[in-house]
């Protein structure tokens, strides 16, 4: 059996489900027998598109009854006039309140047939004309009727496209503007009535200042209209005039709220301009300046209103300089949210989480902070201000667009909900209220799609937009950079003024003119990039001023910015992540190594926003990704290039974490060592792959600081190479093969580059530079059995296998154990020999002119002193103290202390000095951008090194360093020299 609801003969075909639908249709003449009357199907189709077809039909029936004999005129117009059809049926299906108005004033349907769009300029003449010569209740009734008629006209144009899709779409901004100008017209008409009811005195004038949404031209259908009054002359008369105006407008149109005036409801209703000025300059709170952002004169004395704006606007745009301004605004938003009833937070369109206030507070805060220096942000409308923030780069383009779309969507829902009964409401329907959801979805122009009903589409879109708003609100409203910008004086935001040089000098810039040139280069033009830089630089200038080298920091920032000019996320990251700005300024104002690396490894900049990502890498596995990536390349040059790139990233990451004080020294040393190991292994693997079938296996033995995992930023890689012939290959051929592989590795790694050098130093091999670069395992065995010298045994203390054939390397380490850990320790002659060599090193290797008290490597109590003392103990006692059999200086020292070979206080002094000297040596490289062992003793480099070492006073740092190394030297004299 066919469902009658699905046949052309049923009113249900047009969405009409009430029992009396057929009766109403026939009474209107729109239905004959079992189908639409001739020529009326377009009316019924339009009716079906109405938000609530049954409601619209009931309204039409009531209007037919009210018109009586005049119904035929409307009936004909509905059939022939698409604009009228769309407007009237949309209003009747959306608003019972406006339907009641039309039924009470049935002739007003003709207003909706006007082919011209509604014109805001006609509002004031129409309303003022409606009350001309009237007072009291008569004036109120006339104003109410005229206002409601125009409101109906605005709503009809707003909704018409829902019913007749070909009708002109009026966007949210235009609707809000029309409603605002309608409210202004009502205020003027009410003031006109009040002027006839209140006796006037000469010289008395009153200006009405619209605030809030009316001031911003973004009013709702139903809203209080916030105003402030300014008077001159007899204020008692002006007050009665203002009070009467509020009463008339309140009875006829909407509530007029003057609570935003100075002192709120406890303050005088009308104040003089001087009274307002005094209050705002001395007593106003933060929220009052936020309210003044949207102020505009709308009625009364235009000249007085203009003067009022001239007084308050400068105060608005300096309000962000107030102490705790940003936290005050943020706290105010939280208080507003706290007032939302429990259980309604997610349904409150205005005040709830992800609601309209989230957008408005975020936009206003950004305006007030950044608008001090950018006049293009001094806009009252939320949507226009948001667009300006996007154009200026203060908000990302995508964020501004998403925020704007979400705001317009939520405001549209608010408008539809208020239109229904012309009541002030912001409550989204409950999930289970499917009929209300369906009506709201249709009224908002949403339709079923993808197997989802209108209600489901609306719910999904609402949640999406609310979540989007909340996410963006929290991102922008609580952006750390806002407080930093607010802390910059307003005059400092104008970076190119003549006063800027004086401010830069006061901040500590040694070359203010040069700094201004950098600023001009970064902010030149009207591009989005220049605008973002204009917003960032005042904060960065203050941050650089707190670093050891403000001028160097600014220059480095310019270099980095120019190098990354085409990197789309660079400035966006700085704008959105306050932590990145703080950290980048600290790094650039301290280190020359960081900017050199950063321009070639910009991806590390993102890690500055996330401490865990910056420091969370296990130093022992740091090289695994590098080895894995490089293993994919068969070409040696490409493999080495990839290895260099990954090393650069890791070196920069470690340097940043180190400079920011986020990682301990051991993590730094192990990370640098393991990165070097990974690069060397990757290069060796690439060369071996390129040679075809290998003629020998090769093991790489790490020596020195590399072997002990104690590498610094400026350290070379001390290594030895061991080979073993493949089956059927002569030893000579194996050595030649291995030597060619090793030479190719060294050449590839030491090729000229802008990165810190990768020097492979094999001078610790048997016979030093005079010996072969690579030996076979058996050759090493023979050499160490017959020819090994004491210095070589000492060098082998730090040997460990770091790459190549692991099995061969393990056998080599086993081979050298008797050499570096003598079975009987050292005899007296051997001890004297080591002491003689050490004395010779001190006398001959310290560079000419170097200061022994501040040379980190060879100076008194420096690295060499501590390491030689520990290595002597290892040579003497490792055969009986297993803990001494380690390539690590720190572990060996702890083992010696545990075995009673060194007193705990002496060990603590040695460890402190070694740690201090290692950190200071690293700091020199970070600060100067090149290797060096001598501490600077004056100037900004010293200040920077001291800062890296945790000292605010450079002189205090040098004193502490010398004091620490003196104590260590005294211990070395006892432990090493036996004195």
ZAZA-120380 format. One record per residue (C-alpha): residue in one letter; x, y, z. Coordinates in steps of 0.1 Angstrom, whole numbers, padded with zeros to 4 digits, always signed. Layout:
N
AXYZ ...
This chain:
979
X+0000+0000+0000 X+0013+0035-0009 X+0020+0058+0020 X-0003+0088+0015 X+0023+0110+0031 X+0046+0103+0002 X+0021+0110-0026 X+0016+0143-0044 X-0020+0144-0030 X-0010+0148+0006 X+0000+0181+0024 X+0027+0160+0041 X+0046+0162+0009 X+0052+0199+0018 X+0062+0192+0054 X+0028+0198+0068 X+0019+0173+0095 X-0009+0189+0116 X-0044+0175+0113 X-0059+0208+0102 X-0032+0215+0075 X-0055+0205+0047 X-0083+0227+0061 X-0061+0257+0063 X-0047+0252+0028 X-0082+0250+0013 X-0093+0281+0033 X-0064+0300+0018 X-0073+0288-0017 X-0040+0269-0020 X-0054+0234-0022 X-0081+0218-0045 X-0093+0183-0041 X-0063+0161-0037 X-0035+0185-0047 X-0023+0221-0049 X-0046+0246-0065 X-0036+0259-0099 X-0005+0282-0097 X+0000+0277-0059 X+0026+0249-0059 X+0055+0275-0056 X+0038+0289-0025 X+0035+0254-0010 X+0072+0246-0019 X+0083+0278-0002 X+0061+0269+0027 X+0079+0235+0029 X+0113+0252+0032 X+0101+0274+0061 X+0119+0265+0094 X+0085+0252+0107 X+0060+0247+0079 X+0031+0240+0103 X+0038+0272+0122 X+0041+0292+0090 X+0008+0278+0078 X-0010+0286+0111 X+0004+0322+0108 X-0009+0325+0073 X-0043+0313+0083 X-0044+0338+0112 X-0033+0366+0088 X-0060+0355+0063 X-0086+0359+0090 X-0072+0393+0101 X-0072+0406+0065 X-0107+0394+0057 X-0117+0407+0023 X-0082+0421+0017 X-0067+0386+0017 X-0070+0383-0020 X-0044+0411-0025 X-0018+0392-0003 X-0028+0359-0019 X-0021+0371-0054 X+0012+0388-0043 X+0024+0355-0027 X+0018+0337-0059 X+0036+0362-0081 X+0062+0379-0059 X+0090+0356-0049 X+0107+0382-0026 X+0075+0386-0006 X+0069+0349-0005 X+0103+0342+0009 X+0102+0370+0034 X+0067+0364+0048 X+0068+0327+0050 X+0102+0328+0066 X+0090+0352+0093 X+0059+0332+0099 X+0078+0300+0103 X+0106+0315+0125 X+0090+0340+0149 X+0057+0337+0167 X+0063+0372+0181 X+0067+0388+0146 X+0038+0367+0134 X+0017+0382+0162 X+0028+0417+0151 X+0018+0411+0115 X-0016+0397+0125 X-0022+0427+0148 X-0012+0450+0120 X-0022+0430+0089 X-0016+0459+0064 X+0021+0457+0073 X+0025+0427+0050 X+0030+0452+0022 X+0062+0464+0038 X+0077+0430+0030 X+0069+0433-0007 X+0092+0463-0013 X+0116+0452-0040 X+0145+0474-0026 X+0167+0461+0001 X+0161+0476+0036 X+0181+0508+0040 X+0195+0517+0074 X+0196+0554+0064 X+0158+0554+0064 X+0155+0541+0100 X+0160+0574+0119 X+0137+0595+0097 X+0110+0568+0099 X+0111+0564+0137 X+0115+0601+0144 X+0087+0608+0120 X+0065+0583+0137 X+0067+0601+0170 X+0066+0636+0156 X+0047+0659+0180 X+0038+0630+0203 X+0044+0625+0240 X+0036+0600+0267 X+0018+0568+0260 X+0008+0578+0225 X+0045+0584+0216 X+0055+0550+0231 X+0028+0532+0212 X+0037+0549+0179 X+0074+0542+0184 X+0068+0506+0194 X+0047+0499+0162 X+0072+0517+0139 X+0102+0499+0155 X+0086+0465+0153 X+0077+0470+0117 X+0113+0478+0108 X+0125+0449+0129 X+0102+0426+0110 X+0115+0440+0077 X+0151+0433+0088 X+0142+0398+0099 X+0124+0391+0067 X+0154+0400+0046 X+0177+0380+0069 X+0156+0349+0066 X+0142+0351+0030 X+0170+0330+0014 X+0161+0301+0037 X+0127+0298+0021 X+0135+0311-0014 X+0172+0302-0021 X+0174+0326-0051 X+0167+0356-0028 X+0196+0378-0018 X+0216+0364+0011 X+0222+0390+0038 X+0253+0381+0058 X+0256+0382+0096 X+0277+0414+0096 X+0251+0433+0075 X+0222+0420+0097 X+0240+0430+0129 X+0248+0464+0114 X+0211+0469+0104 X+0199+0460+0139 X+0224+0484+0155 X+0214+0513+0133 X+0177+0505+0140 X+0185+0507+0177 X+0203+0540+0172 X+0173+0553+0153 X+0151+0543+0182 X+0173+0561+0207 X+0171+0593+0186 X+0133+0590+0184 X+0131+0584+0222 X+0154+0614+0228 X+0131+0634+0205 X+0101+0624+0227 X+0120+0631+0259 X+0130+0666+0246 X+0093+0675+0244 X+0085+0661+0278 X+0114+0676+0298 X+0116+0714+0300 X+0149+0725+0285 X+0172+0753+0297 X+0196+0773+0276 X+0231+0758+0273 X+0220+0723+0284 X+0231+0696+0260 X+0233+0658+0262 X+0253+0633+0241 X+0244+0597+0240 X+0273+0573+0236 X+0265+0537+0225 X+0286+0510+0241 X+0289+0473+0237 X+0273+0456+0207 X+0254+0487+0196 X+0285+0508+0197 X+0303+0481+0176 X+0274+0478+0151 X+0269+0441+0160 X+0236+0441+0180 X+0213+0411+0184 X+0176+0410+0177 X+0169+0412+0214 X+0194+0429+0236 X+0199+0456+0261 X+0214+0487+0245 X+0244+0499+0266 X+0248+0537+0267 X+0268+0564+0286 X+0256+0600+0289 X+0277+0631+0287 X+0262+0664+0296 X+0270+0701+0296 X+0252+0730+0313 X+0224+0722+0337 X+0231+0685+0346 X+0198+0681+0365 X+0179+0688+0333 X+0203+0666+0312 X+0197+0638+0338 X+0160+0640+0335 X+0163+0641+0297 X+0185+0610+0298 X+0162+0592+0322 X+0131+0600+0302 X+0148+0588+0270 X+0157+0555+0287 X+0121+0551+0299 X+0105+0558+0265 X+0129+0535+0246 X+0125+0508+0273 X+0087+0508+0270 X+0087+0509+0232 X+0117+0489+0220 X+0143+0476+0243 X+0160+0481+0277 X+0185+0509+0278 X+0213+0501+0302 X+0236+0528+0316 X+0255+0505+0340 X+0288+0509+0320 X+0290+0546+0332 X+0317+0556+0357 X+0310+0540+0390 X+0283+0518+0374 X+0248+0520+0388 X+0261+0539+0419 X+0274+0567+0398 X+0257+0598+0384 X+0236+0590+0353 X+0250+0620+0334 X+0285+0635+0339 X+0303+0664+0323 X+0332+0657+0299 X+0356+0668+0326 X+0340+0644+0351 X+0344+0615+0327 X+0380+0625+0320 X+0390+0627+0356 X+0373+0594+0364 X+0390+0575+0336 X+0424+0590+0343 X+0423+0582+0380 X+0398+0556+0390 X+0387+0534+0361 X+0393+0497+0362 X+0406+0475+0334 X+0372+0463+0323 X+0360+0499+0318 X+0387+0505+0291 X+0377+0473+0275 X+0341+0486+0273 X+0352+0519+0259 X+0368+0501+0230 X+0333+0500+0214 X+0321+0535+0223 X+0306+0557+0196 X+0283+0588+0198 X+0249+0580+0184 X+0224+0606+0195 X+0221+0641+0210 X+0249+0667+0208 X+0272+0655+0180 X+0300+0679+0189 X+0300+0669+0226 X+0300+0632+0216 X+0330+0638+0193 X+0349+0656+0221 X+0341+0627+0244 X+0357+0602+0220 X+0388+0625+0216 X+0392+0622+0254 X+0386+0585+0260 X+0402+0570+0229 X+0438+0578+0238 X+0431+0563+0273 X+0418+0531+0257 X+0449+0526+0236 X+0473+0530+0266 X+0452+0508+0290 X+0474+0478+0282 X+0503+0495+0300 X+0484+0492+0333 X+0500+0469+0358 X+0486+0433+0355 X+0464+0444+0326 X+0465+0411+0307 X+0460+0389+0338 X+0430+0412+0348 X+0413+0407+0315 X+0420+0369+0316 X+0406+0368+0352 X+0375+0387+0341 X+0368+0361+0314 X+0371+0333+0340 X+0347+0351+0363 X+0321+0354+0335 X+0324+0317+0327 X+0320+0308+0364 X+0286+0325+0365 X+0271+0301+0339 X+0247+0277+0357 X+0260+0242+0363 X+0251+0219+0334 X+0246+0247+0309 X+0282+0255+0301 X+0282+0236+0269 X+0249+0250+0257 X+0254+0287+0266 X+0261+0304+0232 X+0272+0336+0248 X+0290+0329+0281 X+0298+0292+0280 X+0330+0275+0270 X+0335+0279+0232 X+0309+0307+0232 X+0307+0342+0218 X+0325+0357+0248 X+0355+0335+0241 X+0359+0352+0207 X+0351+0387+0219 X+0375+0386+0249 X+0403+0372+0228 X+0399+0397+0200 X+0395+0427+0224 X+0426+0417+0244 X+0447+0414+0212 X+0433+0447+0200 X+0441+0465+0233 X+0476+0451+0235 X+0487+0455+0198 X+0465+0484+0189 X+0487+0508+0208 X+0512+0506+0180 X+0490+0497+0151 X+0461+0520+0144 X+0446+0496+0119 X+0434+0475+0149 X+0414+0504+0163 X+0381+0489+0151 X+0349+0484+0171 X+0334+0454+0153 X+0346+0420+0164 X+0346+0405+0129 X+0363+0434+0113 X+0389+0436+0142 X+0395+0399+0138 X+0401+0403+0101 X+0425+0432+0108 X+0444+0410+0133 X+0447+0384+0106 X+0459+0409+0080 X+0484+0423+0105 X+0498+0389+0114 X+0488+0391+0150 X+0467+0360+0144 X+0474+0333+0119 X+0454+0336+0087 X+0438+0302+0092 X+0430+0310+0129 X+0415+0343+0120 X+0393+0327+0093 X+0382+0298+0116 X+0375+0322+0144 X+0355+0345+0122 X+0334+0317+0107 X+0327+0301+0141 X+0317+0335+0155 X+0293+0343+0127 X+0278+0308+0129 X+0272+0311+0167 X+0258+0346+0163 X+0235+0334+0136 X+0222+0307+0159 X+0217+0333+0187 X+0198+0355+0163 X+0175+0327+0153 X+0168+0317+0189 X+0160+0352+0199 X+0137+0358+0168 X+0115+0329+0178 X+0097+0348+0206 X+0117+0380+0206 X+0131+0371+0240 X+0167+0375+0251 X+0181+0340+0251 X+0215+0324+0243 X+0207+0288+0252 X+0213+0261+0226 X+0186+0233+0226 X+0193+0202+0246 X+0205+0172+0227 X+0173+0153+0232 X+0151+0182+0220 X+0150+0170+0184 X+0121+0193+0174 X+0138+0224+0186 X+0171+0213+0170 X+0153+0206+0137 X+0137+0240+0137 X+0170+0258+0146 X+0189+0239+0119 X+0163+0248+0092 X+0162+0285+0104 X+0200+0286+0102 X+0199+0273+0066 X+0212+0238+0074 X+0198+0207+0057 X+0202+0170+0061 X+0233+0155+0044 X+0254+0124+0044 X+0227+0103+0060 X+0224+0127+0089 X+0192+0146+0098 X+0190+0183+0101 X+0193+0180+0139 X+0224+0158+0137 X+0240+0182+0112 X+0233+0211+0135 X+0247+0193+0166 X+0279+0183+0148 X+0284+0218+0134 X+0277+0234+0167 X+0302+0212+0186 X+0328+0216+0159 X+0325+0254+0160 X+0324+0256+0198 X+0355+0233+0202 X+0372+0254+0175 X+0364+0286+0194 X+0376+0273+0227 X+0408+0260+0212 X+0416+0292+0195 X+0405+0312+0225 X+0430+0294+0248 X+0457+0297+0222 X+0453+0334+0217 X+0438+0347+0249 X+0464+0330+0271 X+0493+0336+0247 X+0524+0344+0268 X+0536+0370+0243 X+0506+0392+0251 X+0519+0400+0286 X+0554+0406+0272 X+0540+0431+0246 X+0518+0448+0272 X+0549+0454+0293 X+0566+0474+0265 X+0559+0511+0268 X+0536+0524+0241 X+0562+0548+0227 X+0586+0519+0223 X+0562+0502+0199 X+0569+0529+0174 X+0602+0514+0164 X+0613+0539+0138 X+0609+0571+0157 X+0638+0593+0167 X+0633+0585+0203 X+0639+0548+0196 X+0677+0553+0195 X+0677+0568+0229 X+0656+0539+0242 X+0679+0514+0227 X+0709+0531+0243 X+0691+0530+0276 X+0684+0493+0272 X+0721+0486+0268 X+0726+0485+0230 X+0762+0496+0223 X+0753+0507+0187 X+0717+0521+0187 X+0720+0534+0152 X+0730+0499+0139 X+0702+0484+0159 X+0677+0508+0142 X+0690+0497+0108 X+0683+0461+0117 X+0648+0471+0129 X+0641+0490+0097 X+0653+0461+0075 X+0630+0437+0094 X+0599+0460+0095 X+0602+0477+0061 X+0572+0477+0039 X+0535+0467+0045 X+0538+0430+0041 X+0523+0406+0066 X+0558+0395+0075 X+0568+0431+0083 X+0537+0436+0105 X+0544+0405+0125 X+0580+0416+0130 X+0567+0450+0141 X+0547+0433+0168 X+0575+0410+0179 X+0605+0433+0179 X+0595+0455+0209 X+0594+0424+0230 X+0625+0410+0215 X+0645+0442+0220 X+0637+0441+0257 X+0646+0404+0258 X+0679+0410+0240 X+0687+0438+0264 X+0687+0412+0292 X+0714+0391+0274 X+0751+0396+0274 X+0752+0409+0238 X+0720+0428+0228 X+0736+0441+0196 X+0748+0406+0186 X+0715+0391+0195 X+0696+0415+0173 X+0720+0411+0144 X+0717+0373+0147 X+0679+0376+0148 X+0680+0396+0116 X+0703+0370+0100 X+0680+0341+0111 X+0648+0360+0100 X+0662+0368+0066 X+0675+0333+0061 X+0641+0319+0071 X+0620+0345+0053 X+0604+0320+0030 X+0598+0295+0058 X+0560+0298+0063 X+0559+0287+0100 X+0588+0307+0113 X+0571+0340+0123 X+0539+0322+0131 X+0558+0301+0157 X+0573+0332+0173 X+0540+0350+0174 X+0521+0321+0189 X+0546+0306+0212 X+0559+0330+0239 X+0583+0303+0252 X+0600+0302+0218 X+0605+0340+0218 X+0620+0340+0253 X+0643+0311+0246 X+0654+0323+0211 X+0663+0358+0224 X+0683+0342+0252 X+0702+0319+0228 X+0708+0346+0201 X+0720+0372+0227 X+0745+0347+0242 X+0758+0323+0215 X+0773+0328+0180 X+0773+0291+0174 X+0735+0288+0176 X+0725+0313+0149 X+0751+0298+0126 X+0735+0264+0130 X+0699+0277+0131 X+0699+0291+0096 X+0707+0256+0083 X+0687+0236+0108 X+0656+0258+0114 X+0634+0228+0123 X+0651+0227+0157 X+0634+0261+0164 X+0601+0242+0168 X+0616+0222+0197 X+0620+0253+0217 X+0582+0253+0223 X+0584+0219+0239 X+0609+0212+0267 X+0603+0175+0266 X+0611+0173+0228 X+0641+0195+0234 X+0657+0173+0261 X+0638+0140+0260 X+0662+0121+0237 X+0682+0093+0254 X+0718+0103+0248 X+0728+0067+0244 X+0705+0061+0215 X+0708+0096+0199 X+0727+0082+0169 X+0702+0056+0159 X+0680+0078+0137 X+0711+0091+0120 X+0725+0057+0112 X+0691+0045+0100 X+0686+0075+0077 X+0721+0074+0062 X+0719+0037+0055 X+0694+0044+0028 X+0720+0062+0006 X+0743+0043-0017 X+0762+0073-0028 X+0790+0083-0004 X+0787+0120-0008 X+0749+0120-0003 X+0753+0097+0027 X+0778+0121+0043 X+0757+0151+0034 X+0727+0135+0052 X+0749+0126+0081 X+0762+0162+0084 X+0726+0175+0083 X+0714+0152+0110 X+0745+0159+0131 X+0738+0196+0127 X+0703+0192+0140 X+0714+0172+0170 X+0743+0195+0177 X+0720+0225+0177 X+0694+0207+0198 X+0720+0198+0224 X+0735+0233+0223 X+0701+0249+0229 X+0692+0226+0258 X+0726+0232+0273 X+0725+0270+0270 X+0690+0271+0285 X+0702+0250+0314 X+0679+0221+0307 X+0704+0192+0306 X+0733+0182+0329 X+0769+0181+0317 X+0770+0143+0313 X+0740+0144+0290 X+0758+0170+0268 X+0791+0151+0267 X+0775+0117+0260 X+0751+0132+0233 X+0780+0149+0215 X+0801+0118+0217 X+0774+0095+0204 X+0765+0119+0176 X+0801+0118+0165 X+0802+0080+0167 X+0770+0078+0146 X+0785+0101+0119 X+0817+0082+0118 X+0799+0048+0116 X+0775+0061+0089 X+0804+0074+0068 X+0823+0042+0072 X+0793+0021+0063 X+0787+0043+0032 X+0823+0040+0020 X+0824+0002+0026 X+0791-0002+0007 X+0805+0016-0023 X+0836-0007-0025 X+0818-0039-0033 X+0830-0070-0015 X+0852-0059+0014 X+0887-0072+0015 X+0889-0067+0053 X+0868-0060+0083 X+0875-0027+0101 X+0870-0017+0137 X+0871+0019+0149 X+0886+0025+0184 X+0876+0057+0201 X+0903+0074+0221 X+0906+0104+0243 X+0875+0123+0252 X+0856+0104+0225 X+0865+0071+0240 X+0854+0083+0274 X+0821+0098+0261 X+0833+0132+0273 X+0834+0150+0240 X+0829+0188+0240 X+0816+0211+0213 X+0851+0219+0200 X+0867+0184+0204 X+0883+0164+0176 X+0876+0127+0173 X+0907+0108+0184 X+0905+0073+0169 X+0926+0043+0159 X+0917+0018+0131 X+0921-0020+0133 X+0916-0043+0103 X+0916-0080+0097 X+0919-0097+0063 X+0889-0114+0048 X+0892-0151+0040 X+0917-0156+0012 X+0930-0121+0013 X+0967-0113+0021 X+0974-0090+0051 X+0990-0065+0028 X+0960-0063+0005 X+0938-0060+0036 X+0957-0031+0050 X+0957-0013+0016 X+0920-0018+0013 X+0913-0007+0049 X+0936+0023+0045 X+0919+0035+0014 X+0885+0032+0031 X+0897+0051+0061 X+0913+0079+0040 X+0880+0083+0021 X+0861+0085+0054 X+0885+0112+0067 X+0884+0132+0034 X+0846+0131+0033 X+0841+0142+0069 X+0868+0169+0068 X+0856+0184+0035 X+0850+0222+0038 X+0817+0231+0054 X+0799+0258+0073 X+0793+0234+0101 X+0817+0228+0130 X+0845+0207+0116 X+0846+0169+0117 X+0883+0162+0121 X+0893+0125+0125 X+0926+0125+0145 X+0946+0093+0144 X+0977+0107+0161 X+0974+0084+0191 X+0981+0053+0170 X+1013+0034+0174 X+1043+0055+0164 X+1020+0085+0161 X+1020+0103+0128 X+1049+0083+0116 X+1031+0050+0119 X+1006+0034+0095 X+0971+0048+0096 X+0956+0012+0098 X+0972-0019+0112 X+0960-0055+0114 X+0950-0070+0146 X+0982-0091+0147 X+1004-0061+0140 X+0989-0043+0170 X+0996-0075+0191 X+1032-0075+0180 X+1037-0038+0185 X+1023-0037+0220 X+1042-0068+0230 X+1076-0053+0219 X+1076-0016+0213 X+1048+0000+0233 X+1058+0031+0253 X+1044+0044+0285 X+1025+0073+0269 X+1007+0048+0247 X+0995+0027+0276 X+0982+0059+0291 X+0964+0068+0259 X+0949+0034+0257 X+0932+0039+0291 X+0903+0057+0272 X+0901+0033+0243 X+0868+0016+0234 X+0853+0002+0203 X+0829+0028+0187 X+0823+0015+0152 X+0829-0010+0125 X+0832-0047+0132 X+0821-0051+0168 X+0836-0085+0172 X+0870-0073+0160 X+0868-0043+0182 X+0860-0064+0213 X+0890-0086+0206 X+0912-0055+0203 X+0899-0041+0236 X+0907-0075+0252 X+0942-0074+0236 X+0951-0040+0251 X+0939-0048+0286 X+0973-0059+0299 X+0989-0029+0283 X+0967-0003+0299 X+0962-0021+0331 X+0997-0034+0340 X+0996-0066+0361 X+1019-0052+0387 X+1010-0015+0383 X+1038+0010+0377 X+1073+0009+0392 X+1089+0040+0405 X+1108+0047+0373 X+1076+0046+0353 X+1059+0070+0377 X+1088+0094+0374 X+1086+0091+0336 X+1049+0101+0336 X+1056+0130+0359 X+1084+0141+0336 X+1062+0140+0305 X+1035+0160+0324 X+1060+0186+0334 X+1072+0189+0298 X+1036+0193+0286 X+1030+0221+0311 X+1062+0239+0300 X+1060+0235+0263 X+1023+0231+0252 X+1007+0260+0270 X+1002+0286+0242 X+1024+0317+0244 X+1006+0345+0262 X+0980+0321+0277 X+0969+0327+0313 X+0976+0295+0332 X+0949+0304+0357 X+0921+0305+0331 X+0932+0280+0305 X+0906+0253+0307 X+0928+0225+0293 X+0964+0230+0302 X+0960+0256+0330 X+0966+0250+0367 X+0939+0227+0380 X+0924+0224+0345 X+0913+0193+0325 X+0948+0180+0319 X+0958+0182+0355 X+0927+0162+0367 X+0929+0137+0339 X+0966+0129+0343 X+0961+0125+0380 X+0933+0100+0375 X+0951+0082+0347 X+0982+0077+0369 X+0959+0061+0395 X+0945+0038+0369 X+0979+0027+0356 X+0990+0021+0392 X+0960+0003+0406 X+0936-0009+0379 X+0950-0044+0381 X+0936-0046+0417 X+0906-0022+0415 X+0882-0033+0388 X+0863+0000+0390 X+0893+0018+0376 X+0890-0001+0343 X+0869+0025+0326 X+0875+0050+0298 X+0855+0076+0318 X+0874+0101+0339 X+0845+0107+0362 X+0838+0070+0368 X+0875+0063+0374 X+0877+0091+0400 X+0847+0077+0418 X+0862+0043+0418 X+0895+0056+0432 X+0876+0073+0459 X+0857+0042+0468 X+0890+0022+0470 X+0905+0048+0493 X+0931+0059+0468 X+0919+0095+0470 X+0904+0112+0500 X+0867+0122+0495 X+0875+0159+0499 X+0903+0157+0474 X+0881+0137+0449 X+0853+0163+0453 X+0878+0191+0445 X+0891+0173+0414 X+0856+0165+0402 X+0844+0200+0407 X+0873+0214+0388 X+0870+0189+0359 X+0833+0196+0356 X+0838+0234+0358 X+0866+0234+0332 X+0846+0211+0309 X+0815+0233+0311 X+0836+0265+0307 X+0854+0251+0277 X+0820+0242+0261 X+0807+0277+0270 X+0836+0293+0251 X+0827+0274+0220 X+0790+0282+0223 X+0796+0319+0229 X+0824+0325+0203 X+0812+0299+0177 X+0847+0283+0175 X+0869+0261+0195 X+0890+0276+0223 X+0905+0267+0256 X+0912+0301+0270 X+0885+0319+0290 X+0879+0355+0280 X+0888+0379+0308 X+0869+0410+0297 X+0841+0422+0276 X+0808+0407+0264 X+0823+0373+0257 X+0832+0370+0293 X+0798+0381+0304 X+0782+0355+0281 X+0804+0327+0293 X+0797+0337+0329 X+0760+0337+0321 X+0762+0302+0306 X+0780+0291+0338 X+0752+0305+0359 X+0769+0337+0371 X+0754+0372+0368 X+0787+0389+0377 X+0816+0381+0353 X+0842+0390+0379 X+0826+0367+0404 X+0827+0339+0378 X+0864+0344+0372 X+0871+0344+0409 X+0851+0313+0414 X+0868+0295+0385 X+0903+0304+0398 X+0893+0294+0433 X+0880+0260+0421 X+0911+0252+0399 X+0935+0263+0427 X+0920+0238+0451 X+0922+0211+0424 X+0959+0220+0416 X+0967+0215+0453 X+0952+0180+0451 X+0971+0172+0419 X+1003+0182+0436 X+0997+0156+0463 X+0981+0129+0442 X+1001+0131+0410 X+1034+0147+0421 X+1034+0132+0456 X+1043+0165+0472 
